[in-house]
Amino acid sequence: MRPYVIAALAATALAVPAHAYESPVCTVHLVNGARDIPAFCETHNIGDTANASGGFYRTVTVEVAMGAVEATLHCYDAYGRSWLGSDYVAGPGVTTFGTWDDDTCELGLRATVDGTTATATSTVSWVFNPA
């Protein structure tokens, strides 16, 4: 093979994403939401959190069309350990944050001003261990 063909094939192989799949788990909407009124959805573990070949990573994407929100992701496992992540987003704007998946997670949006329109979506990806 010519060197430029090998280089092109190698670049293509490196461009493959590091996860086997990504699936929506839950979505929360606020439409013309009132200040301090929250909306939630809950998700449950879709498999083992981690093993020698990788683990599940939960990503939250928050999109604010108008107003502002506090987005939270509260995850906990069967042993009582928990993790809480949050972010403040003023609209129009988009942000993402996440964590390694635990047994159960609750995604919440709380409008910080009246008339807020926003969406938050939690997705789970299997991430391969490169070792």
Secondary structure, 3 states (H helix, E strand, C coil): CCHHHHHHHHHHHHCCCCEEEEEEEEEEEEEEECCCCEEEEEEECCCCCEECCEEEEEEEEEEEEECEEEEEEEEECCCCCEEEEEEEEECCEEEEEEEECCCEEEEEEEECCCCEEEEEEEEEEEEECCC
